[in-house]
Amino acid sequence: MDKTNISDNYADIVVCNGVLIYAETVEKAIASVKELYRVTKKGGLVYIGEMPDSEEFEGRNYGDSIFEWLFWTIKNQGFMQFWFRVKQLGSVFVKNEPFIISPKKMFSIPPFEFIEILNSYGFQVKEYYKHKMIDIDGNEFDSKTRWNYIAVKS
């Protein structure tokens, strides 16, 4: 996200949803915000979605192998989740689809700190609010940890 190869002042609207969570550090997040500023036209609108305010994967030290992940699942989430994951894996192998083990750490920052970064690097935050989620039954609810931000390039 910090090196897009997009021309300066290119976009009127930029959507950055679920991307900055992979920044890993504040410095990398700042580099990404600077890149957003560079590619956005003056007065342009930037949407940054699904920014966690706290570490969501804390305690998920399941390594980088499928077996470690399955062992972690049965130990920490029980047999039903383990069985669900085994069936999920079976489907992946039958359909020849890729299987990705989620990262164990993602970037998180409290809203007031992220707003401060956006403001200090040339954005004016117009709105921020809890990210909306939808459960398996189609019910909408506020995320416990994720926020969305709408900002304008000053």
KEMARLUM-267188 format. One line per 4 residues: number of its first residue (from 1); their letters; for each residue x, y, z of N, C-alpha, C. Coordinates in Angstrom, 1 decimal. Atoms other than C-alpha are relative to their C-alpha. Layout:
BEGIN
NUM) a) X:Y:Z:X:Y:Z:X:Y:Z  ...
END
This chain:
BEGIN
1) mdkt) 0.8:-1.2:0.0:0.0:0.0:0.0:0.9:1.3:0.0  -0.8:-1.2:-0.1:2.9:2.4:0.5:0.7:0.3:-1.3  -0.6:-0.3:1.3:4.1:2.1:-3.2:-0.9:-0.5:-1.1  1.1:0.5:0.9:1.2:1.9:-5.6:0.4:0.2:-1.5
5) nisd) -0.3:-0.3:1.4:2.9:3.2:-8.8:-1.1:0.7:-0.7  1.1:-0.8:0.6:-0.2:5.4:-9.4:0.5:1.4:0.0  -0.5:-1.4:0.2:0.4:8.9:-10.7:-0.5:0.9:1.2  0.4:-1.0:-1.0:0.3:11.9:-8.3:-1.3:0.6:-0.3
9) nyad) 1.3:-0.7:0.1:-3.1:13.5:-7.7:-0.9:-0.7:-1.1  0.7:0.7:1.0:-4.7:10.8:-9.8:-1.5:-0.2:0.3  1.3:0.5:-0.3:-7.9:9.8:-7.9:-0.9:1.1:0.7  1.0:-0.9:-0.7:-11.0:11.8:-6.9:-0.5:-0.8:1.3
13) ivvc) 0.5:0.9:-1.1:-12.1:8.8:-4.7:0.9:-1.2:0.1  -0.9:1.1:-0.2:-9.9:6.2:-3.1:-0.7:-0.9:1.1  0.5:0.9:-1.0:-11.2:3.1:-1.3:1.1:-0.9:0.4  -1.1:0.8:-0.6:-8.8:1.3:1.0:-0.7:-0.8:1.1
17) ngvl) 0.8:0.7:-1.0:-10.8:-1.4:2.7:0.7:-1.3:0.4  -0.6:1.2:-0.5:-9.2:-4.1:4.8:1.5:-0.2:-0.5  -1.4:0.0:0.5:-5.7:-3.2:3.5:1.0:0.4:1.1  -1.0:-0.5:-1.0:-3.9:-1.2:6.2:0.2:-0.9:1.2
21) iyae) -0.2:1.0:-1.1:-4.4:-4.1:8.7:1.3:-0.8:-0.2  -1.2:0.7:0.3:-1.4:-5.6:7.0:1.3:0.9:0.1  -1.1:-0.9:-0.1:0.8:-2.6:7.7:1.1:-0.4:1.0  -0.9:0.6:-1.0:2.4:-4.3:10.7:0.5:1.0:1.1
25) tvek) -0.5:-1.0:-1.0:3.8:-1.1:12.3:-0.6:1.4:-0.3  0.5:-1.3:0.1:2.8:2.5:12.8:0.8:0.7:-1.2  -0.8:-0.6:1.0:5.7:3.5:10.5:-0.5:-0.4:-1.4  0.5:0.4:1.3:4.3:1.4:7.6:-1.4:0.5:-0.2
29) aias) 1.3:-0.6:0.2:0.8:2.7:8.2:0.1:1.4:-0.4  -0.2:-1.4:0.4:2.1:6.2:8.0:0.5:0.1:-1.4  -0.4:0.0:1.4:3.9:5.4:4.8:-1.2:-0.2:-1.0  1.2:0.3:0.8:0.6:4.1:3.4:-0.9:1.2:0.0
33) vkel) 0.8:-1.2:0.0:-1.3:7.2:4.5:0.7:1.1:-0.9  -0.7:-0.9:0.9:1.4:9.3:2.8:-0.3:-0.3:-1.5  0.3:0.4:1.4:0.8:7.3:-0.4:-1.4:0.3:-0.4  1.4:-0.4:0.3:-2.9:7.8:-0.1:-0.1:1.4:-0.3
37) yrvt) 0.0:-1.5:0.2:-2.3:11.5:0.1:0.6:0.3:-1.4  -0.6:-0.2:1.3:0.0:11.4:-2.9:-0.9:-0.2:-1.2  0.8:0.4:1.1:-2.4:9.7:-5.2:-1.4:0.6:-0.1  1.3:-0.7:-0.1:-5.5:11.6:-4.1:0.0:1.4:-0.4
41) kkgg) 0.1:-1.4:0.4:-6.5:14.8:-5.8:-0.4:0.9:1.2  0.4:-0.9:-1.1:-7.0:17.9:-3.6:-1.5:0.0:0.0  1.5:0.1:-0.2:-10.5:17.7:-2.2:-0.6:-1.4:-0.2  0.4:1.4:0.2:-10.6:14.0:-3.0:-0.4:-0.7:1.3
45) lvyi) 0.5:0.7:-1.1:-12.4:11.6:-0.8:0.7:-1.3:0.2  -0.7:1.2:-0.3:-10.7:8.7:0.9:-0.8:-0.8:1.0  0.7:0.9:-0.9:-12.5:5.7:2.5:1.0:-1.0:0.5  -0.9:1.0:-0.6:-10.4:3.6:4.9:-0.9:-0.9:0.8
49) gemp) 1.0:0.9:-0.7:-12.4:0.6:6.1:0.7:-1.1:0.7  -0.3:1.2:-0.8:-12.1:-2.2:8.6:1.4:0.2:0.7  -1.3:-0.2:-0.8:-9.2:-0.7:10.7:-0.3:-0.4:1.5  0.3:0.4:-1.4:-9.1:-2.6:14.0:0.6:0.9:1.0
53) dsee) -0.5:-0.8:-1.1:-8.7:-0.7:17.2:0.8:-0.8:1.0  -0.8:0.9:-0.9:-7.1:-3.7:19.0:0.4:-1.2:-0.7  -0.5:1.3:0.6:-5.2:-6.9:18.2:-1.1:-1.1:0.0  1.0:1.0:0.1:-7.8:-9.3:16.9:0.5:-1.5:0.1
57) fegr) -0.6:1.4:0.0:-5.5:-12.4:16.7:0.8:-0.3:1.1  -0.8:0.3:-1.2:-3.9:-12.2:20.1:-0.3:-1.4:0.5  0.2:1.4:-0.5:-3.3:-15.7:21.3:-0.1:-1.1:-1.0  0.1:1.0:1.1:-3.5:-17.3:17.9:1.3:-0.4:-0.5
61) nygd) -1.4:0.4:0.3:0.0:-18.7:17.9:0.0:-1.4:-0.6  0.2:1.3:0.5:-0.8:-21.6:15.6:1.0:-0.3:-1.1  -1.1:0.3:1.0:2.4:-21.5:13.4:-0.5:0.2:-1.4  0.3:-0.2:1.4:2.4:-21.7:9.7:-0.3:-1.3:-0.8
65) sife) 0.4:1.3:0.7:1.4:-25.3:9.0:-1.4:-0.3:0.3  1.4:0.4:-0.1:-2.0:-26.8:8.5:-0.2:-0.9:1.3  0.1:0.9:-1.1:-1.3:-29.4:11.2:0.1:0.8:1.3  0.0:-0.8:-1.2:-0.3:-26.8:13.8:-1.3:0.8:0.2
69) wlfw) 1.3:-0.7:0.0:-3.4:-24.8:12.9:-1.1:-0.9:0.5  1.0:0.9:-0.4:-5.6:-27.9:13.3:0.1:-0.3:1.5  -0.2:0.3:-1.4:-4.0:-28.7:16.6:-0.4:1.1:0.9  0.4:-1.2:-0.7:-4.5:-25.1:17.8:-1.5:0.0:0.1
73) tikn) 1.5:-0.1:0.1:-8.2:-25.3:16.7:-0.6:-1.0:1.0  0.6:1.0:-0.9:-9.0:-28.5:18.6:0.3:0.4:1.5  -0.4:-0.4:-1.4:-7.1:-27.3:21.7:-0.8:1.2:0.5  0.5:-1.3:-0.5:-8.6:-23.8:21.8:-1.5:0.2:-0.4
77) qgfm) 1.4:-0.3:0.4:-12.0:-24.0:20.0:-0.8:-1.3:0.1  0.8:1.2:-0.2:-13.1:-27.6:20.6:-0.1:-0.9:-1.3  0.1:1.0:1.1:-14.0:-30.6:18.5:-0.9:0.4:-1.1  0.9:-0.4:1.1:-16.9:-29.1:16.6:0.7:0.9:-1.0
81) qfwf) -0.7:-0.9:0.9:-14.7:-26.3:15.2:1.1:-0.8:-0.8  -1.0:0.9:0.7:-11.9:-28.9:14.5:-0.6:-0.7:-1.1  0.6:0.8:1.0:-14.3:-31.1:12.6:-0.4:0.9:-1.2  0.3:-0.9:1.1:-15.6:-28.1:10.6:1.2:0.4:-0.8
85) rvkq) -1.3:-0.4:0.7:-12.0:-27.1:9.7:0.5:-1.2:-0.8  -0.4:1.2:0.8:-11.2:-30.7:8.6:-0.9:-0.1:-1.2  0.9:0.1:1.2:-14.3:-30.7:6.3:0.4:1.1:-0.9  -0.4:-1.1:0.9:-13.2:-27.3:5.0:1.2:-0.3:-0.8
89) lgsv) -1.2:0.5:0.7:-9.8:-28.7:4.2:-0.3:-1.0:-1.1  0.4:1.1:1.0:-11.3:-31.7:2.5:-0.6:0.6:-1.3  0.6:-0.7:1.1:-13.3:-29.4:0.3:1.0:0.7:-0.9  -1.1:-0.7:0.7:-10.2:-27.4:-0.6:0.7:-1.0:-0.9
93) fvkn) -0.7:0.9:0.7:-8.4:-30.5:-1.7:-0.8:-0.6:-1.2  0.8:0.5:1.0:-11.3:-31.9:-3.7:-0.2:1.0:-1.2  0.2:-1.1:1.0:-11.9:-28.6:-5.5:1.3:0.6:-0.6  -1.3:-0.5:0.4:-8.2:-27.9:-5.9:0.1:1.5:0.1
97) epfi) -0.1:-1.4:-0.2:-8.5:-24.5:-4.4:1.1:0.3:1.0  -1.0:-0.3:-0.9:-5.9:-22.6:-2.5:-0.5:0.1:1.4  0.4:-0.1:-1.4:-6.0:-22.6:1.3:1.1:0.9:0.7  -0.8:-1.0:-0.6:-4.6:-19.6:3.2:-0.2:0.0:1.5
101) ispk) 0.1:-0.1:-1.5:-3.8:-19.7:6.9:0.2:1.5:0.3  0.0:-1.5:-0.3:-4.6:-16.2:8.2:1.2:0.4:0.8  -1.1:-0.5:-0.8:-1.9:-14.0:9.6:-0.3:0.0:1.5  0.2:0.0:-1.4:-1.4:-14.2:13.3:0.2:1.3:0.7
105) kmfs) -0.1:-1.4:-0.5:-0.8:-10.5:13.7:-0.4:1.0:-1.0  0.3:-1.0:1.0:-2.3:-7.5:12.1:0.1:1.4:0.7  -0.1:-1.4:-0.5:-2.0:-3.7:12.5:-1.3:0.4:0.6  1.2:-0.6:-0.7:-4.4:-2.1:15.0:0.4:1.3:0.6
109) ippf) -0.3:-1.3:-0.6:-4.7:1.4:16.3:-1.3:0.6:0.4  1.3:-0.7:-0.5:-7.3:3.3:18.4:-0.4:1.1:-0.9  0.5:-1.1:0.9:-9.5:5.7:16.4:0.7:1.3:0.2  -0.5:-1.4:-0.2:-8.2:8.9:18.0:1.5:0.1:-0.4
113) efie) -1.4:0.0:0.5:-4.6:7.9:17.2:0.1:0.0:-1.5  0.0:0.1:1.4:-5.4:7.0:13.6:-0.5:1.3:-0.6  0.5:-1.3:0.5:-7.4:10.3:13.1:1.1:1.0:0.1  -1.1:-1.0:-0.2:-4.4:12.2:14.5:1.1:-0.2:-1.2
117) ilns) -1.0:0.2:1.2:-2.1:10.5:11.8:-0.6:0.5:-1.3  0.6:-0.5:1.3:-4.6:11.2:9.0:0.0:1.6:0.0  0.0:-1.5:0.0:-4.9:14.9:10.1:1.4:0.5:-0.2  -1.4:-0.5:0.1:-1.1:15.3:10.5:0.6:-0.2:-1.4
121) ygfq) -0.6:0.2:1.3:-0.5:14.0:7.0:-1.0:0.5:-1.1  0.7:-0.8:1.0:-3.0:16.3:5.2:-1.4:-0.4:-0.3  1.4:0.3:0.1:-6.4:14.7:5.6:-0.9:0.6:1.1  1.0:-0.5:-1.0:-9.5:16.1:7.3:-1.0:-1.1:0.1
125) vkey) 0.9:1.1:-0.2:-11.5:13.3:8.8:-1.4:0.6:0.2  1.4:-0.4:0.0:-15.2:13.9:8.1:-0.9:-0.8:0.8  0.8:1.0:-0.7:-16.6:10.8:9.7:0.8:-1.2:0.3  -0.5:1.3:-0.3:-15.6:7.7:11.5:-1.1:-0.7:0.8
129) ykhk) 1.1:0.8:-0.6:-17.9:4.9:12.7:0.4:-1.5:0.0  -0.2:1.5:-0.1:-18.0:1.2:13.7:-0.3:-0.6:-1.4  0.3:0.7:1.3:-17.8:-1.1:10.7:-1.2:-0.9:0.3  1.1:0.8:-0.1:-21.0:-3.0:10.1:0.3:-1.4:-0.5
133) midi) -0.2:1.4:0.3:-21.0:-6.8:10.0:-1.3:-0.7:-0.3  1.3:0.8:0.2:-23.6:-9.4:8.9:0.3:-1.4:0.5  -0.2:1.4:-0.5:-24.0:-12.7:10.7:-0.6:-1.0:-1.0  0.5:1.1:0.9:-24.9:-16.0:9.1:-1.5:0.0:-0.3
137) dgne) 1.4:-0.1:0.2:-28.6:-15.2:9.5:-0.4:1.2:-0.7  0.3:-1.2:0.7:-28.3:-11.9:7.7:-0.3:1.2:0.9  0.2:-1.1:-1.0:-28.5:-9.8:10.9:1.2:1.0:0.0  -1.1:-1.0:0.0:-26.5:-6.6:10.8:0.4:0.4:1.5
141) fdsk) -0.4:-0.4:-1.3:-24.4:-5.6:13.8:1.3:0.8:-0.1  -1.2:-0.7:0.0:-21.5:-3.3:14.7:1.2:-0.9:0.4  -1.2:0.7:-0.3:-18.0:-4.8:14.7:0.4:0.4:1.4  -0.5:-0.3:-1.4:-16.5:-5.1:18.2:1.3:0.8:-0.1
145) trwn) -1.4:-0.5:0.0:-13.0:-3.9:17.0:0.2:0.9:-1.3  -0.3:-0.7:1.3:-13.2:-2.4:13.4:-0.7:1.3:-0.2  0.5:-1.4:0.3:-13.7:1.2:12.3:0.2:0.3:-1.4  -0.1:-0.5:1.4:-14.3:2.9:9.0:0.2:1.6:0.1
149) yiav) -0.3:-1.4:0.0:-13.0:6.4:8.2:-0.3:0.6:-1.4  0.2:-0.8:1.2:-14.0:9.0:5.6:0.7:1.3:0.2  -0.8:-1.2:-0.1:-11.5:11.7:5.0:0.1:0.7:-1.4  -0.2:-0.8:1.2:-10.9:14.5:2.5:1.4:0.6:0.0
153) ks) -1.3:-0.6:0.1:-7.5:15.6:1.2:-0.1:1.5:0.0  0.0:-1.5:-0.2:-6.9:19.2:2.4:0.7:0.7:-1.2
END
